[in-house]
Amino acid sequence: MDLTAVALLVSLISVALSADNAGGNVRSCADVRQFYSGKGFTLNGVPQSEISGEHLRICPQGYTCCTIAMEETLSTLSCREFEGLVREAGRSIQASLNAQYRTFDTYFLELLNGSERWLEEAFVASLGDLYQPNAGVFRDLYSDLRRYYSGASLNLEEVLDEFWMRLLERLLKASDPETASLLSDDFLECASKQTETLHPFGDAPRELKTKLVRAFIAARAFIQGLNVAGEIVRKVSQVPLSLECNRAIMKLVYCPHCRGLGSVKPCINYCKNVMKGCLANQADLDTEWQSLIETMLQVASSFGAEPSMDTVIYSIPVRISEAVLTMQENMEIYTSKVFKACGDRGEEGTPSSISEEPKKKASTVTALEYKPSPKSAARLEVQITDVSSKLKEMQFYWIQLPSALCSGKTASSTNSDKCWNGITKASYLPEVMGNGLANQINNPEVEIDITKPDRTIRQQIMLLKITSNRLKNALDGNDVDFQDTSDDFSGSGSGMCADHLCVQGRPPVFGPKTDRPKLYAYGPENKRVKGSVNQIQPSVILLVLLLTTLLLRR
């Protein structure tokens, strides 16, 4: 072939290429530029029209409107936005738990305060001036009950025993005011020890202890359970993304914009696989979280069982009035037995100076009786119903979170061929993965090492187990020592966004996960960007140039 023929061939190829470009101009990036500037970024360096995408590290490497700098910027934005969405979802659960905490706490303390007011009003009415000098005994009891409920390290049975001992001392002194000052500490200690056999207060102390201790243990465990659950949600919601998850989110959310498909929603199953991969560790909380919620529901239900919580709290004045009345009615019998057992009640070596004159009859208390009103019963029922319904709503939170985050952000149909599948606008074929870390071994969207669970989340799973066991003990009436668990477990997550990948951004759209290199490969039919008209790929031009070179050599 002579040089004239070669020159003619080159001319024909040039004309063909010119005609092809005339028939299908390179697609404009106007929409992408508008979207990018709308996110608050500068347009410096943003292409006016599509460029070759070999430089991209996350998005498909076809023709694109994104430079490498734009891809990094959007990747950082998608990381920040997704973490913000997870934290926002967690805050809604925290807000619900905090609201339940405040509601129950207010209700319980109102019961306790009402019980104390009723006791004081009844005793002032029956004892008159004799009550005020001894009021501290009763106020200290209620103060200790509040402290125990609030989490103080107190033994409630010891608190009640101490109360009855102090009350016995006051009643002994009140029985004979003339010799009250002569009662020695040894005598009072001996007298208190006789309560185990003489039962000066009848059955009231035992009946009060049995019901009151159980009610307070359950109430304290429940309120602490709400608090611990909220803290767990807060800590888990702050676990940062792994690098692979960040890539996946970028590919899900913003790679469609780079391909000129910004209006195309992600395929729903594609979105779910990204979310299940990114939130795999969080989903592992599910078993213990459900156990905690179920136990808390049982504790809440116990508040309405007979005797109901309001009845128990208001039984405090009832049992105390019964005890004082029993003591007053049997004072002479009791004191004679105490004198016999403990000897002289005066100071050591000092003869007793008991007056033989008839004593003026002391004021007596009036036996109290509490009957729950329909209004009180209805309020308790509302408390139990409300807290139970709220707890049930969040029982499956961790395994429902992936679907919740995809809700409204994806194509409605699972079989749609008009959704973003991570590569182009087409249907998404892979199946949806199961929940939890172990089920992500074959997740096509997020590359994750299932042998390296997140440390922070594992610690919270252990805390869930501990809290559930404490609540179960409380449900059985066994005292539990709820200490501050906020710092029981510390540590950072195993995976996190690199510093340059997490910058401030606005709430997201749902998007992609980063792709692995093997997913960048395209078949010949996928090399063209959808919507462009007869665009010539770089590989075609290279083929023509190679052919021309061979001809020239000939």
Disulfide bonds with the S-S distance in Angstrom:
Cys29-Cys65 1.99
Cys59-Cys255 1.93
Cys66-Cys258 1.95
Cys79-Cys497 2.22
Cys190-Cys342 2.04
Cys245-Cys278 1.98
Cys267-Cys419 1.96
Cys271-Cys406 2.05
